[in-house]
Amino acid sequence: MPSKGKNNWKLDQQRKTDKNSNNRKKPGMPEGFQFRFSLGYVLIALLAVSFFNYFLFKSDTTLVPYSAFKEKVRSGEIRRVEIDVNYYTGYTEPSPSEPSSPLPPSAKPGVVYKTVPVSDPEFTSLLDEKGVVYSASPRGGSTILSLLLNWILPFAIMIFLWRTIMSRFMGSNSNVLAFGQNKATVVAEGDIKTRFADVAGVDEAKAELVEVVDFLKNPQKYTEIGGKIPKGVLLVGPPGTGKTLLARAVAGEANVPFFKMSGADFVEMFVGVGAARVRDLFKQAREKAPCIIFIDEIDALGKSRASGFIGGNDEREQTLNQLLVEMDGFDSTSGLIILAATNRPDVLDPALLRAGRFDRQVLVDKPDMKGREEILKIHTKNIKMDPSVDLSKIARSTPGFAGADLANVVNEAALLAVRAGRKKVKEEDFQNAIEKVIAGLEKKNRMINPKEKQIVAVHETGHAITAALTPGADPVRKISIVPRGYGALGYTLQMPLEDRYLITEEELLGKIDVLLGGRAAEELVFQSISTGASNDIANATEIAKRMITDYGMSDKFKNVALTRRSSGLISPQQASDPFATKEYSEETQRYIDETIASMINERYRHVVNLLTEKRDLLNRISSVLLEKEVIEESEFAELLEGAGVSMPEAIKEPVAAAESVPLPGSTEKVFISPTPHE
């Protein structure tokens, strides 16, 4: 414990030193007053005075031949002459001390004439004869002044400007050496307010990171028995799940300095800059150890160094190599721990993931229903809510939502309440916010002609009835023909009863049926089809393709995966050759295409027959939808029960909203609800 207090005291002193290093002032200066003398200010003042004198007092000077100059003296036009080694300068007006007399009619008052002198002994006699006042400058004086003005002064100005530019260019903010300095945001230990209590929905990930915090607080607890803490912890998960928040919470709980940097900050156009920044980052971190280095989006830096690539990014590889060396260069007892975050772990270099570097990989996945409720409690802590709001119901209504999505829902609900003029947020605000996040902004002012509106109503009714009649399909929560989002003229909102992680073959076929229900209803009612089903067809085709190629759900290739999980890295040779990445023959490709078409056409005929049997129900519900524009779940259930259709119990007691369902064995999503009519 004494050693811990000593270390904390040193860190505190170091932080105070760093904080005060940029606030030094000259001794003797009063507090709050600092004066910096700059020669640049003097130069600017001199230039301003020179320009002022030039433009205010300049005279109309004309260079004339010597004979013309002499003639103007003879005619009395020139009244005063200044004789210099280089020039004779004649003035049409006398000096203020001389008496003035009328000028000849041809003379121009205020004009100055200059001429280059020649050897003419009679010139001074002419000046005396005409009564012209003349004077001479000391020999050599003008030469020195000319040399000063024409050569020394411009050279001095050039040197001054060069030194000024270089001093600023070489300054701490924008000098060339700063390219090699890291761009990490350094947060002192006392300035991190985030704690584990501020993170919810990722209890397993927090449990994995508790050991890291405990090591930073009590390192001797592990070193006494010979244990070693992981050098690096890689946080893996979809966007918005709280990876950065977790890293800040670890630093806040451990009460140590926190270095935050993005993987893209290491990569520059200059060779060697990224490696220099890595060295500088670890050098600073060692000086402030124990501390945490957090590299966000490390996939920008640590992509796999695939062999055989032509024209690869040598700069990025050098930076990655330097990072690997630095991670090997410190031991586990130094108190320096690296946290990194990525949502693409498959593209990371294997050397980065080996034991001894990122020893521990922590999955930060999307929260389950309980986790979503805890996240909602945190985000609604400062929200004034109506007592009737049930956060558990909202959590059940948002399967598949990440923490960032839930924060967005809470904020949208608060904005909707303010827009409605309420002082508290009601549950309907949350439900409307969920729909806004899923389906997009409602566009009530969009004008749709009656024919198109009728097509949309029939289309969405076809989706809803097919979902109600398909075993295992997600229950329908809402049907709307109010335009939303980008090009969606209507949508059918379905709600899964719970978080799903596996889907059976029958359920996948049921999803295809629901997607095809819109077009089948159009053809059944209007004997024609429209472009509104384009998104539905694309999703149905994707499901059918994945069933054949990924899930082994075809007759010929049953239990065979025809595609291979790719790291996402494609060499230029593969990119230029479409046959280089093909994993099956043309005959197999033909079979896949034919099977997809056969499967979808078969499901389409099934849906058409299903809706033909319920044609009266289709007409009745589409008419109600056309009149009201929105049908809620309770009214939809009444319409179905009135037609004698048996209803799943879930529709009578709704518990969840629409989601994008994850396909088994994949992180990709197939968006099946809402189903927009484009």
Steps between C-alpha positions, in 0.01 A plus 500: 500500500778753568641436155159562348468833681846601386419417141177697516687795649752489215225482242325793663818706497566404139149602402537834676833555325347419161203723568717797602763459231286686249412783738840647587535878512795729528617585854390838621193505281174568682245217500291487184731732303751377248676708234692355210727737306511411134719663237223420257282767658775759446544392139127520435493850649791617284342359188171667586672838548691456174185422304322788670773746407525363149133527417432823692803708416618359171542757220454466128858415397592495129835384358600724207810535279766743610428740212131514593591552865731790404230652280250493787754686715553754222121553463461557874281193551745342746544721810720277720763238423664236719834388360606145576767271361241283326214740424404864457158551657300806397189632674244727339426660835757674722573395855269645766772744612540651150270772361260371238435651158254410225581190290504507120170393338653169381631407846327233709503584872620228739684301230849365568745442214805278517787461259836328488774767521765553232823697512374854439696789667243751377211338690566678830536831314157439345354434844650826633378690198139379542504541878439130564574386853728199493675281756725195496499177710822382665700276268456131585207551739238400250708203389507362852129565542427340164705196596316478829155529345561291189706213642546484876141576604332247263756240600433567869125477442546172315709355785244615757209349310690175451582473870140580594355240264748234605451568870126456463534200273735341749269585791330244716171511315601469136871428471633226284621303801144498636408253226677240707322595821192303593155658487369322807250673723643475850251505786644526851387248757289745697315623191337170402153489653375186324454194719370148449168617644462715188526192276212255475395210284850349473540327834721223361736752342518700823583184694791431264637850554474495879834317518665773295373764742604293801850458359542873446383564856681213672779366276680327788195276548587327172877533493541336842380165366664542161184584310501730199228729386420504126708755313218582265123464496313514170138613520304347213142577412255676268497880480327684781527228764718702740858391433645849546281558805630178654861608444434834670327321786805278552726806517255677731471205737876450511559877541791507256584722200321415176655534152235491227595481133337380180665244277470742209710759687811287453481491122638799307616572149864530616697179534607425856261741669267227628784300654638816662160574652479149641842542664406841637169370637661213689779726624251741655292215638802341673578832664149516646461130584284352636264612225274379221549541126176475305517463120158535343426342160828311506406326174609820319850427625517127554364350178651169400828525309390261226787365295518545126333840492641732240509866595417435864506778755860483624442791737213320672703181525792686656263655752352160582847348536598776741184439704580129519854578615381746765246253636780247537726762653327542835435238764176429675620657824557847355143611563446584133190337352371533145130498426390493137159494334384374163186375331701310237719248683516277193728746314758539779849362457550164678823628656300769676261247651752247623561433868732757651347793315122503511472210742133550569216565258180628657174484306287811547181384331159657467309476829218259575165612637626537857806689379287733290288581803810584705631721219166680478512566875839669460396713203169603659660598830468870417180470294169610651271205429136434564450240777316278253816441292608136519867469406480121496234519229715740299794263542290214365402725208859559391667165428822537304557858620849594617571742783544791259164416337327503838658834586366632170152366578497671841614830350245480218224426752595809701499714186160365396360584845630855475358531149160392635518761776525252787711540812558127538579217260221248453517142381348595166799730445733204543295286261495776239874547546557128443300514176692809392832325557388183320294635209620859471335839530128516434411709193136593538518782248605283206224500241422158346241454228202275590606218267847468653358530850265209429789290368702572815204408722450166322875434506536555875183306574645208306808504723290514816255222409781272383683557830184422696440176306862375498598273792798636693492844338552806715164651603388823336503805720406778263404560136547845350478666160645826630829560314814474710873519449660487157240399243293279730133559416380259767618232739386198696656490844557152640616413848698194605391360832854472634866521407575235241835336433395203283250477216363177358457423131121528530534844661729621222247385241232680700703821483517464122122454496444821698734693271315377189157571648499861381559424133264201508221724633565757227477240225191342653306828529626702202620220266829692473811561706697815588853601597398530864611143574861550389638505854288198597625300202862587574469384862315184402766416241775556756335265750456231234861537387633473853287191560664328203860624519556550874253285690496184287121504455480379139434151366821464300738671743335404826737557794759658269622861532581637156654824627796559723519759772726773365721736697390781273848539347520464122824537311517713185543183295178356642314827458594523132418135427136412571585129481776521761258505798251247364466197726270289285451418135274660243276195519461548876427869448232408248348257752500770769325750273241246389435382856456856626251576224317172557481553877372857476248419225370207703458718810336770289238256367437387857442860615270574204287197588498604866378852420250373243328305775490818713409739219206650691721561803761660276241737352352588839830576677642693204184715491532579871869576456427726204249691711696526829858479361615322819374176656628414847550143620178482702283613209682263266430213740129590511478505120664159477284348772190643332592298192538184706879489482660343808756738652825432680470601864798736462302747290243541774778590743775675302845499654752598235564713195645429160863407472757387249540127554854359510555204276655199673877489499535855379513853633323629189139608511211435267253782546155348469299755697393761450438417136500833314306554182750689288 
